Amino acid sequence: MFKRFPAIVKELLLIIGIYGLLAEVIVIIVTQDKIFYSVGLIIGIFLAFFMCVHMHISIEDAIDFGEAGAQKHISKTYGFRTLVVIITLCILCYFNTGSIITAIIGIMGLKVAAYLQPFTHKILQKYISKGR
């Protein structure tokens, strides 16, 4: 399944993963309740992965619709992603299983990945073009 994703999605997932590892190291170093904050961060990173893949699938599906249908489809899938994030954060808060703050920091990994993707793409293209 991973092979069918275009390069941009793979790059975004790579950046989210690296961001998650770096954030986890910071959480382990800085916090005293390491498990509580780590659980929140890991859930946030998984949500970022989910949102990235779901956006790709939604956009691919929207291409098959007409203009009005595509706009409606994108709006519905955006609402679904938002609902999943809100429900997950509410569950996290209700059961007090992880930090909401670190979960949001994990979710922000998608934003970081989106901003760093052009830079990462250039680096990966140089690496790939050298035949390594």
C-alpha positions as CSV (number, residue, x, y, z in Angstrom):
1,M,0.0,0.0,0.0
2,F,2.8,2.4,0.8
3,K,4.3,2.0,-2.7
4,R,1.2,3.4,-4.3
5,F,1.6,6.8,-2.5
6,P,3.3,9.5,-4.6
7,A,6.6,10.9,-3.5
8,I,5.2,13.9,-1.8
9,V,3.1,11.8,0.6
10,K,6.1,9.6,1.4
11,E,8.2,12.7,2.1
12,L,5.5,14.2,4.3
13,L,5.2,10.9,6.3
14,L,9.0,10.8,6.6
15,I,9.2,14.3,8.0
16,I,6.3,13.7,10.4
17,G,8.1,10.6,11.6
18,I,11.4,12.5,12.1
19,Y,9.5,15.3,13.8
20,G,7.9,12.8,16.1
21,L,11.2,11.2,17.1
22,L,12.7,14.6,17.8
23,A,9.7,15.7,19.8
24,E,9.7,12.4,21.7
25,V,13.4,13.0,22.7
26,I,12.5,16.4,24.0
27,V,9.5,15.1,25.9
28,I,11.7,12.4,27.5
29,I,14.3,15.0,28.5
30,V,12.1,17.8,29.6
31,T,9.1,16.2,31.4
32,Q,8.9,14.3,34.6
33,D,5.8,12.3,33.8
34,K,7.3,10.8,30.6
35,I,4.6,8.2,29.9
36,F,1.7,10.7,30.2
37,Y,3.2,13.2,27.8
38,S,4.6,10.6,25.5
39,V,1.2,8.9,25.0
40,G,-0.2,12.3,24.0
41,L,2.6,12.9,21.6
42,I,2.3,9.5,20.0
43,I,-1.4,9.9,19.6
44,G,-0.8,13.3,18.0
45,I,1.8,11.9,15.6
46,F,-0.6,9.0,14.6
47,L,-3.3,11.6,14.0
48,A,-0.9,13.6,11.8
49,F,-0.1,10.4,9.8
50,F,-3.8,9.6,9.5
51,M,-4.6,13.1,8.3
52,C,-1.9,13.1,5.7
53,V,-2.9,9.8,4.2
54,H,-6.6,10.7,4.4
55,M,-6.0,14.0,2.7
56,H,-4.2,12.2,-0.1
57,I,-7.0,9.7,-0.6
58,S,-9.6,12.4,-0.4
59,I,-8.0,14.5,-3.1
60,E,-7.5,11.4,-5.3
61,D,-11.2,10.6,-4.9
62,A,-12.3,14.2,-5.5
63,I,-10.6,14.2,-8.9
64,D,-13.2,11.7,-10.1
65,F,-16.1,14.1,-9.3
66,G,-17.2,17.2,-11.1
67,E,-16.4,20.6,-9.8
68,A,-19.4,20.8,-7.4
69,G,-19.1,17.2,-6.4
70,A,-15.4,17.6,-5.7
71,Q,-15.9,20.6,-3.5
72,K,-18.6,18.8,-1.5
73,H,-16.5,15.7,-1.2
74,I,-13.5,17.7,0.1
75,S,-15.7,19.5,2.6
76,K,-17.1,16.3,3.9
77,T,-13.7,14.7,4.3
78,Y,-12.3,17.8,6.0
79,G,-15.2,17.6,8.4
80,F,-14.5,13.9,9.0
81,R,-10.8,14.5,9.8
82,T,-11.7,17.4,12.1
83,L,-14.3,15.2,13.9
84,V,-11.7,12.4,14.3
85,V,-9.2,14.8,15.9
86,I,-11.8,16.4,18.2
87,I,-13.2,13.0,19.3
88,T,-9.7,11.7,19.9
89,L,-8.7,14.7,22.0
90,C,-11.9,14.5,24.0
91,I,-11.3,10.8,24.7
92,L,-7.7,11.7,25.7
93,C,-9.0,14.4,28.0
94,Y,-11.9,12.4,29.5
95,F,-9.8,9.3,30.3
96,N,-6.8,11.4,31.2
97,T,-4.5,8.9,29.3
98,G,-2.2,11.5,27.8
99,S,-1.5,15.1,27.5
100,I,-3.6,17.1,25.1
101,I,-0.9,19.7,24.7
102,T,1.6,17.1,23.4
103,A,-1.1,15.6,21.3
104,I,-1.6,19.0,19.6
105,I,2.2,19.3,19.3
106,G,2.2,15.9,17.5
107,I,-0.7,17.0,15.2
108,M,1.3,20.1,14.3
109,G,3.9,17.7,12.8
110,L,1.7,17.8,9.7
111,K,2.2,21.5,9.5
112,V,5.9,21.2,10.0
113,A,6.1,18.6,7.3
114,A,4.1,20.7,4.9
115,Y,6.5,23.6,5.4
116,L,9.7,21.5,5.2
117,Q,8.6,19.3,2.3
118,P,10.1,21.4,-0.5
119,F,13.4,21.5,1.2
120,T,13.3,17.8,2.0
121,H,12.3,17.1,-1.6
122,K,15.4,18.9,-2.9
123,I,17.7,17.0,-0.6
124,L,16.1,13.6,-1.4
125,Q,16.2,14.3,-5.2
126,K,20.0,15.1,-4.9
127,Y,20.4,11.9,-2.9
128,I,18.4,9.8,-5.4
129,S,20.0,11.3,-8.5
130,K,23.5,10.4,-7.3
131,G,22.4,6.8,-7.3
132,R,22.7,6.1,-3.6
